[in-house]
């Protein structure tokens, strides 16, 4: 994935989540305002009903069309224009607030015309078992004689508690945003480490190739000299140097190819081929390396054709066979069974090796993975062979899987789309 594309995806995701979060916060603010208006309406209705009841049994009705005045969000005054008892007022307030489902604490005070101040005050709590003794202080209002005042000291807390769902949703969105930011940070860190790893591998392998090439040239020149040819021991040692240098060179080339494929996908030059002859040629090459290995093909027909990159397909088969032979403790016997079923050509690579534990078999196609077993210390390699096989299958849109055999060894199954 290109860096510009990755940055665009990250930016779009971040903008989308922030936009949703901002919208949610705006909705929450609007919901708070609506809850505040709702409480104000309920309080106004309840206080109107209290004023009406205080006039019941009086000789005249109230001359005020609306005796309730809202001074602030949590403060109301009610003009009665008649004397009333504080105990009666408290009873009506409790009953009307209960009817309107107003369950927050409130405090009230009554104006005394003789002392010209608010005198009788009381704090009513719904949350405490015992009545709290709190000082109630209300300002006096001009031009009013018989009136009382109501204040809701915990209005904001009450409104917040009634909006628990909104705050939970907003908190969840903030949590998701934090997770997203953390994930992006981790992704960028991993990408940075991956690039450092790839650069290190490329530099390391290139630095190895120069002295290795010199060793190979010098060794090949050395083995052609008459003193070396005449001395069997020296000839054997020189031949070992050449063989091991070639093996190391192959490992370096493999690492370079894998590192290159991580940065840019391998290019495939597909053509239609007969699959059996290509596998037979690969078997001949592998038997030059392992002359004792018994490898046979079990094919229902010899004319199976697929469209593939011949070079990479040959390397795929070679890696599977090489891996099967290396992990055998006895004489290697490998069977390649080929059959077509349901528009799929299946290749089964079955060996008689030591197998692999069930919990680890799903990791054998991972880069640099090497199973810990009795052969792992004897076998040379970097755990890249089967990773390369998996990459080639992915590029062809083929499927590959590995499973243990009933007795010993494993079977690797390659599924290729096939049309007769």
Rosetta blueprint (number, residue, H / E / L):
1 X L
2 X L
3 X H
4 X H
5 X H
6 X H
7 X H
8 X H
9 X H
10 X H
11 X H
12 X H
13 X H
14 X H
15 X H
16 X H
17 X H
18 X H
19 X H
20 X H
21 X H
22 X H
23 X H
24 X H
25 X H
26 X H
27 X H
28 X H
29 X H
30 X H
31 X H
32 X H
33 X H
34 X H
35 X H
36 X H
37 X H
38 X H
39 X H
40 X H
41 X H
42 X H
43 X H
44 X H
45 X H
46 X H
47 X H
48 X H
49 X H
50 X H
51 X H
52 X H
53 X H
54 X H
55 X H
56 X L
57 X L
58 X L
59 X L
60 X L
61 X L
62 X L
63 X L
64 X L
65 X L
66 X L
67 X L
68 X E
69 X E
70 X E
71 X E
72 X E
73 X L
74 X L
75 X E
76 X E
77 X E
78 X E
79 X E
80 X L
81 X L
82 X L
83 X L
84 X L
85 X L
86 X H
87 X H
88 X H
89 X H
90 X H
91 X H
92 X H
93 X H
94 X H
95 X H
96 X H
97 X H
98 X H
99 X H
100 X L
101 X L
102 X L
103 X L
104 X L
105 X L
106 X E
107 X E
108 X E
109 X E
110 X E
111 X E
112 X E
113 X L
114 X L
115 X L
116 X L
117 X E
118 X E
119 X E
120 X E
121 X E
122 X E
123 X E
124 X E
125 X L
126 X L
127 X L
128 X L
129 X L
130 X L
131 X L
132 X L
133 X L
134 X L
135 X L
136 X L
137 X L
138 X L
139 X L
140 X L
141 X L
142 X L
143 X L
144 X L
145 X L
146 X L
147 X E
148 X E
149 X E
150 X E
151 X E
152 X L
153 X L
154 X L
155 X H
156 X H
157 X H
158 X H
159 X H
160 X H
161 X H
162 X L
163 X L
164 X H
165 X H
166 X H
167 X H
168 X H
169 X H
170 X H
171 X H
172 X H
173 X H
174 X H
175 X H
176 X H
177 X H
178 X H
179 X H
180 X H
181 X H
182 X H
183 X H
184 X H
185 X H
186 X H
187 X H
188 X H
189 X H
190 X H
191 X H
192 X H
193 X H
194 X H
195 X H
196 X H
197 X H
198 X H
199 X H
200 X H
201 X H
202 X H
203 X H
204 X H
205 X H
206 X H
207 X H
208 X H
209 X H
210 X H
211 X H
212 X H
213 X H
214 X H
215 X H
216 X H
217 X H
218 X H
219 X H
220 X H
221 X H
222 X H
223 X H
224 X L
225 X L
226 X H
227 X H
228 X H
229 X H
230 X H
231 X L
232 X H
233 X H
234 X H
235 X H
236 X H
237 X H
238 X H
239 X H
240 X H
241 X H
242 X H
243 X H
244 X H
245 X H
246 X H
247 X H
248 X H
249 X H
250 X H
251 X H
252 X H
253 X H
254 X H
255 X H
256 X H
257 X H
258 X H
259 X H
260 X H
261 X H
262 X H
263 X H
264 X L
265 X L
266 X L
267 X L
268 X L
269 X L
270 X E
271 X E
272 X E
273 X E
274 X E
275 X H
276 X H
277 X H
278 X H
279 X H
280 X H
281 X H
282 X H
283 X H
284 X H
285 X H
286 X H
287 X H
288 X H
289 X H
290 X L
291 X L
292 X L
293 X L
294 X E
295 X E
296 X E
297 X E
298 X E
299 X E
300 X L
301 X L
302 X L
303 X L
304 X L
305 X E
306 X E
307 X E
308 X E
309 X E
310 X H
311 X H
312 X H
313 X H
314 X H
315 X H
316 X H
317 X H
318 X H
319 X H
320 X H
321 X H
322 X H
323 X H
324 X H
325 X H
326 X H
327 X L
328 X L
329 X L
330 X L
331 X L
332 X L
333 X E
334 X E
335 X E
336 X E
337 X E
338 X E
339 X E
340 X E
341 X E
342 X L
343 X L
344 X E
345 X E
346 X E
347 X E
348 X E
349 X E
350 X E
351 X L
352 X L
353 X L
354 X L
355 X L
356 X L
357 X L
358 X L
359 X L
360 X L
361 X H
362 X H
363 X H
364 X L
365 X L
366 X L
367 X L
368 X L
369 X L
370 X L
371 X L
372 X L
373 X L
374 X L
375 X L
376 X L
377 X L
378 X L
379 X L
380 X L
381 X L
382 X L
383 X L
384 X L
385 X H
386 X H
387 X H
388 X H
389 X H
390 X H
391 X H
392 X H
393 X H
394 X H
395 X H
396 X H
397 X L
398 X L
399 X E
400 X E
401 X E
402 X E
403 X E
404 X E
405 X L
406 X L
407 X L
408 X L
409 X L
410 X E
411 X E
412 X E
413 X E
414 X E
415 X E
416 X E
417 X E
418 X L
419 X L
420 X L
